[in-house]
Amino acid sequence: MRQLIILFIPTLLLISSCTQNIYYQEHQQTRNEHLKSHTTPLVQADGSYATIPLAKDTIVVKVLQTTVSSLQDFDSIENGLSHNLDHMKSMADKACSTGKKPDFLLYHEFPLTGYSSGSRAEKLKYTVKIPGAETERLGEIARDCNAYIVFGTYATDDDWPGHILSINAVINRNGEVVKKFWKSRNIKHYSQTTEIPTTTVENVRDRYRAMYGIEEEFPVLQTEYGNIAVSTVQWDPFVFAAFAMRGTEIMFRTATLFQQNDVTAMAKANNFYSTMANIAFDVPGYEAGESIIVDHKGEIMAKSASKTQDDIIEAEIPIAEFRRNRTIPSYALEMSMPVIEQYVQEHPLNHLDLPPAELPQSGEDMKALLNKVSRYKTQK
């Protein structure tokens, strides 16, 4: 039955093309007007970047590697969220009462909801709103610890009906949500049968830009502890180079499984400090745990010894010294531009900018959609 559904998806998409055209027309005028009028500078030509004054010369980052229970495992979503929030608070209390006093507390990709499986309709049930009741409680923790809290989650937004968003939220020391970092893009071809169906900046780029501005595609949050960005992207050097060009000094990364050399290479290539907060669980064959903090040379400053257990690692970052006389990285952009200009991205932008009823309902559906829109002949 699943194979029949996959084969039928392209036909359904073709039949629905008229509906899609109407949907696109409703948004296209707003998009075009925004793109034509936009003049915000994204990168400083002299290598400098915007900052605000630092509150201290050296800051402390703590990564909270945690186990988590999926909301699907509880008798109610409310009970599941309460359980996971209690666990997040317990870990934060420990981080804030032992070792050096933290300035940033970083959780992994899904400390609130855990990973959920199933169809789009099923996954949508196991999401949160940002801001919402959960961020209110996390805000209390941030105020009590006098630290920023950064965490990832599945989220929904009334402005994006039917979409499952992968969001990294930043809560400041006053307990306020000050930034929501959308995932830039999903990795492709990680499986022979399925693709990640969540909505990213890439797959709704034009509407995202029209709503939030081009500067929000690679946003950098200027804080009293340094310029930060947050991402769940993996193995994508162009994404991290863009964040570096925008003035990122500390790249907070969240994951559900990762590879260490990705983090160290991106930090060294882009001259920023970086972290990776990974989920912890005990399933053989999966690279869980072993969260890390690395310096701007790609050297590991702290690493969890466990793949399966809760853990807290910490490192001091000499942010004032690091910032002194620093410029954005020096890339061979002009030299490589003739090649870059001729490169054709396999999947076009905006491939998930669809009416809610026509969004792919499963990872298999997403695979069929990406195969359909692929510009590469080998993927047809």
C-alpha angles and dihedrals in degrees: 000000000000091000091051090051092051091050090049096051097082090052091051091050091051093050091050095050093103091054090048092051091055090048092050093047091056091060104029098081092054091047094049094048091051094047093049095048098042115114103155111139110234101184130029112237093217094058095253125121137201120268141161123228116283120244092211139007097236127035134193123229121193124191115207109207107193144177113232138192120229115244086232089070095063132082089237136016090234092057091047094051091046091051094049093045090052089053092049090050092048091053092046092049089053093046092049096047101043132054120359119348106264127231094187129031112195124194127186131258101285113019092136104042107016117216115309127201133200136061127337090261090053095046093048089065091061099058136098136218121243113242097026145117092302095053089048089061093043087050089060089054091050091052093047091051095036088227140117116256120210122185142155128230148160105261142178129209128198089226089061106045114193094011123121108214127202102213134179109203127201119206117191130219090272090059095252127135100240101170142019113199112201116209106262097218142332125250112255132218094018089137136031093227110027145037133200107270099196120119118252136177090261098055095050097025102141095049091042090053093047091052101041108016134255091272089065093063090078102014124183120200113216109212136171086254098051141289110303138185129182128213142169092193118120133198096004112124095179092058094052093043088055091052090049092050088053091058106267113168099172120031110201110201129191128193152169094218124344144175119248098219090059091061096043093046094049092048093050096042092049100036097234136120113252143188137194120205108194131189116249123224139138108246116131115238097027124107096230124156124004092116115189146200117206135185128235091272092057094253117142112246097178136002135181114240092208132079096183110033140071111266142168123212127182142190138179117235117201091216097170093052091044093051094048109109091346121149131185113279121284108240130183090240100138091047094050097038096095088060095040092051091057096045114110116207110231097228119039122235119264097030090143096046090112136132109275094251091055099051113118109268098208144015089263090054089050090052090053092049094050091048090051095052096038114126092202115092094215090063098051 
